[in-house]
Each structure stands twice: as structure tokens, then as C-alpha cells.
Amino acid sequence: MKRPFKSSDFAYRGMKILLLNSLPGVPSGLRKDNYFQMKMQIAAIAICLSILCSCGFNKQFYQADKLQPNSISALFNNLRHDTTFVHVTGANFQPVFTDSKNNPKDMGFTIQSLVFKSESGNKLNGWFFKPDKSIAENGTTMLFLHGNGGNVFEQMQGPIDFIKQGFQVFLIDYSGYGFSTGKSTREHFLQDGNSALKYMLTMPGVKNTKVIIYGQSLGGHLSATVAAQNEKAIDGLVMEGAPSSHKDIAAYSFRKVGFLARILTKEKYPAYKAIEHFHKPVLIIHSSEDKVVPEWMVKKIYAHANEPKYFYEIKYGHIQGPEHYADSISFKIKMMLHK
């Protein structure tokens, strides 16, 4: 006696779809209904998987690290390998540097913590670094756009390295990062970058200085669009370890499913396209030892950039340029701004 057909067998063993119409004792209407139901189930599963994968691919672009007001005592190791503690006080989250005995520590620069409103509607926190009198200022102000991870505490080393070269630097946290309010999205990233630049340009100490944007990693990717949209307001752009587009970095980061990652990743503002609309000096930096962003992506941006453009290959890992090459990067910035 033949075992009656069950729709559960049919759904589980997809190959039986080819034999369904030849099964005895099953009305043709029922066969068609089951076939239709199975197609709908497969479609539903596929949609769910696509949504889950798409969320995973797109969420890689923001890894916000929030900070709690009045409860921070962050550890910071400077180049002398001693220990410096950073405490935050007041409504503006003003950082104070102390030694292990809680005595104030002279860092060779000052920081003014500022809170300003972004086009996104969120309140952003930024730290404006200024060299003290022991360091000769070089007449250039830098908007520093950090990557998609961390916050001002974890990203301050880059600006400090440039302060020692005479720059004044404005480091910001995007929406949802550090003390900044709101939600982290790529739309907010762009609004925040534009708002930070416009706010920085209103500062009294910025007037009559050269203005550049320095972007690292996904902050470097972002910087191309911010620079293109504000070309008249700035004098140059530096991109370090920047991916060429959201789709490119998603496909590279998830190489085993790269084709799927490329399809499901939403492209917002590809750097290699944005850089085509920027016509002032640009310095593109890449490490030959970078394991996060491959050389071909950086070269893709460089190929689409307009003259004058400069490519600087360095060593060490991803976005470690300021730590190891602050002097040579600073020299190249100075040369490209004054040609």
C-alpha cells in the first residue's frame, strides 16, 4: 500500500516538486494549492533572510560607543608611556587631564568641549584642540572626522599628534556616539559632518586660517561628500584608509557572501563619486599593511579625484598615520595648501 502524500514532506524535500503532479490519488486542485503555498513560504523565508542580512550588512557602518555624563574616568597612555586620566565635568562635558594622584596635568594643548545642534536635529559634542604657546601654530584648522567606531575619548590620539605639528583640530562625535544625542545612521553621519564644518567656521579662532578636512576610514569616506558639498568653504582634503563606497566595503568585509552583501547594502554617498565634484587639493593616504581597507579601494578614489591630487603610501595598520607619520603628513598638507 502506498503511503499518502503529505504537504510537510513536499515542503521539506524541495526536490519532490518535480514529481508532485505524477503522485497518484492527489487531486490536481490540491496539488496546485500546495505548490502555491510552498512558493509563498519560500518567498517569505527569502524575504526574511534578505531583511536580516541587509540589516547586518548596513549596521556595520555605525558602531556607536556611548558615554555617560559625569561618570567617565578614561585611561589615556601618551607617548611617554605614563598614565593620564581624563575626567569629564559640567554640562558641556569639559575634559580635565590629571595624573594618578588627581593633580592637574599640562598636556601641551587646551581642549574646549562644545555642544552644538546638527542638521539632523541632534545635539553633537565636539572637542576643539588648540596648541599652547610652547607649540608654534601653523595657521591651519582641521576638522577631524573619525571612523565608525569609538568616540572622542578613543579617537583623541590622532588630533593630539597633529596638535604637536601646530594644527588646531575640531574632533566631533556623530549622532549616537559619545555624548552626542540621537541615533546613528548614515544619513545622520552626513548631516553631522556638514553641520560640524559649518559650526567650526563660526569659531573666532578659525577665521583667517586655512581649513582642511581630515577623514579616517568611514570618516574618510564621509569626508569626500562633505568636502564636495562645501568646496568653497575649505582649502583641502585628506583621506586616510577610506573605502571607495558602502557597497565595496560591505562586499569586501563579507567576502564569503560578497555578491549578496553588495546587492543588499544600500549605497548612500559613494566616496569615489563624490570626489569627482571636489576640485581643491586632496591627499589620499593608504597603508600597505592595512587589513581593513584594501589598496584597490583607495586607488579607486584616487583615480576619480581631480588634480591637484597626491597619494601617500605608509606602513603599519589601518588608520595609524597620525601616530607614526604626523610630521610627514603635516609637511605634505603644508606643501599642497601653499602650491
C-alpha positions, 0 to 999 in steps of 0.5 A: 500500500502506498503511503499518502502524500503529505504537504510537510514532506513536499515542503521539506524535500524541495526536490519532490516538486518535480514529481508532485503532479505524477503522485497518484490519488492527489487531486490536481486542485490540491496539488496546485494549492500546495505548490502555491503555498510552498512558493509563498513560504519560500518567498517569505523565508527569502524575504526574511533572510534578505531583511536580516542580512541587509540589516547586518550588512548596513549596521556595520557602518555605525558602531556607536560607543556611548558615554555617560555624563559625569561618570567617565574616568578614561585611561589615556597612555601618551607617548611617554608611556605614563598614565593620564586620566581624563575626567569629564565635568559640567554640562558641556562635558569639559575634559580635565587631564590629571595624573594618578594622584588627581593633580592637574596635568599640562598636556601641551594643548587646551581642549574646549568641549562644545555642544552644538545642534546638527542638521539632523536635529541632534545635539553633537559634542565636539572637542576643539584642540588648540596648541599652547604657546610652547607649540608654534601654530601653523595657521591651519584648522582641521576638522577631524572626522573619525571612523565608525567606531569609538568616540572622542575619548578613543579617537583623541590620539590622532588630533593630539599628534597633529596638535604637536605639528601646530594644527588646531583640530575640531574632533566631533562625535556623530549622532549616537556616539559619545555624548552626542544625542540621537541615533546613528545612521548614515544619513545622520553621519552626513548631516553631522559632518556638514553641520560640524564644518559649518559650526567650526567656521563660526569659531573666532579662532578659525577665521583667517586660517586655512581649513582642511578636512581630515577623514579616517576610514568611514570618516574618510569616506564621509569626508569626500561628500562633505568636502564636495558639498562645501568646496568653497568653504575649505582649502583641502582634503585628506583621506586616510584608509577610506573605502571607495563606497558602502557597497565595496566595503560591505562586499569586501568585509563579507567576502564569503557572501560578497555578491549578496552583501553588495546587492543588499547594502544600500549605497548612500554617498559613494566616496569615489563619486563624490570626489569627482565634484571636489576640485581643491587639493586632496591627499589620499593616504593608504597603508600597505599593511592595512587589513581593513581597507584594501589598496584597490579601494583607495586607488579607486578614489584616487583615480576619480579625484581631480588634480591637484591630487597626491597619494601617500603610501605608509606602513603599519595598520589601518588608520595609524598615520597620525601616530607614526607619520604626523610630521610627514603628513603635516609637511605634505598638507603644508606643501599642497595648501601653499602650491 
